[in-house]
Amino acid sequence: MVYTRPPDDGSVEAELVADLRQAGCEVSYRERMHEKVVIVDETLLWHGSLNLLANVGPTDLMMRVTDASACEQVRRIMTKARRDRPLASRHRDGAGRRTGSRSQVGPGALIDGRLYLDVPYEEKEEAKRTTRARWDQEHRLWYVDAATPRTLVARWLPPEPQP
């Protein structure tokens, strides 16, 4: 599991995230996060400010901890951490007003800490019960918290692009 800020579309960092996901790694975006967190096999924790996807800045730091209880505690903190206010939204103007139209938001979009889903009407109760999915009236789509494991919602996400 990798916790980090979302990369810009089309960037080298976005390509690295795609590579990580293709290799089976779960990546969870956190808008208001400076530190980075990687948990490997629930036993190895990398934590710090070093940008894992771009490695720039001589003052960045990363710590390696080999303790399963530390991994569990950090995962619990990251899972429960609230993201009330995104750092910046590509879907708001300078005054904080929403921009764009509904057509710009589709299943798989990550916006303001929400991951949008394509849930058929007949599966909505299951999505609510199993993933705490909620309805976004403005975009007319179901969504879950962006930290929701992709394995729980994969059936309602668009297929990953193949290389």
GICOR-V822254 format. One record per backbone hydrogen bond with DSSP energy under -0.5 kcal/mol. CO is the residue of the C=O (numbers start at 1). NH is the residue of the N-H. E is the energy in kcal/mol with one decimal. If there is no record, write none. Layout:
CO;NH;E + CO;NH;E
//
This chain:
1;39;-2.9 + 2;4;-0.5 + 2;28;-3.4 + 3;37;-2.0 + 4;30;-2.1 + 8;11;-1.9 + 11;15;-1.7 + 12;16;-2.1 + 13;17;-2.3 + 14;18;-2.1 + 15;19;-2.2 + 16;20;-2.6 + 17;21;-2.7 + 18;22;-2.4 + 19;23;-1.7 + 20;25;-2.6 + 21;24;-1.7 + 26;2;-2.6 + 28;4;-2.1 + 30;33;-0.8 + 31;33;-0.6 + 36;48;-1.9 + 37;3;-3.5 + 38;46;-3.0 + 39;41;-0.5 + 40;43;-2.2 + 40;44;-2.0 + 44;40;-3.1 + 45;65;-3.2 + 46;38;-2.6 + 47;63;-3.0 + 48;36;-4.4 + 50;52;-0.9 + 51;54;-0.8 + 51;55;-2.9 + 57;60;-1.2 + 61;49;-1.5 + 61;50;-2.1 + 63;47;-2.3 + 63;65;-0.5 + 65;45;-3.1 + 65;67;-0.8 + 67;71;-2.1 + 68;72;-2.4 + 69;73;-2.4 + 70;74;-2.6 + 71;75;-2.6 + 72;76;-2.3 + 73;77;-2.2 + 74;78;-2.9 + 75;79;-2.6 + 76;80;-2.0 + 77;81;-1.5 + 84;86;-0.5 + 89;92;-1.2 + 91;99;-2.2 + 93;96;-2.2 + 97;93;-3.0 + 101;104;-1.7 + 102;105;-2.0 + 104;106;-0.5 + 106;109;-2.3 + 109;111;-0.6 + 109;116;-2.5 + 111;114;-1.9 + 113;146;-2.4 + 114;111;-2.2 + 114;116;-0.6 + 115;144;-2.1 + 116;108;-3.3 + 117;119;-0.7 + 117;142;-0.7 + 118;120;-0.6 + 120;123;-2.3 + 121;124;-1.5 + 123;127;-2.3 + 124;128;-2.5 + 125;129;-2.6 + 126;130;-3.1 + 127;131;-1.9 + 127;133;-1.6 + 128;132;-1.2 + 134;143;-2.5 + 135;137;-0.7 + 136;140;-1.7 + 136;141;-1.3 + 141;136;-2.8 + 142;117;-3.3 + 143;134;-2.8 + 144;115;-3.0 + 145;148;-2.4 + 149;152;-1.6 + 149;153;-0.6 + 150;153;-0.7 + 150;154;-1.2 + 153;156;-2.1 + 154;157;-1.6 + 156;118;-2.9
//
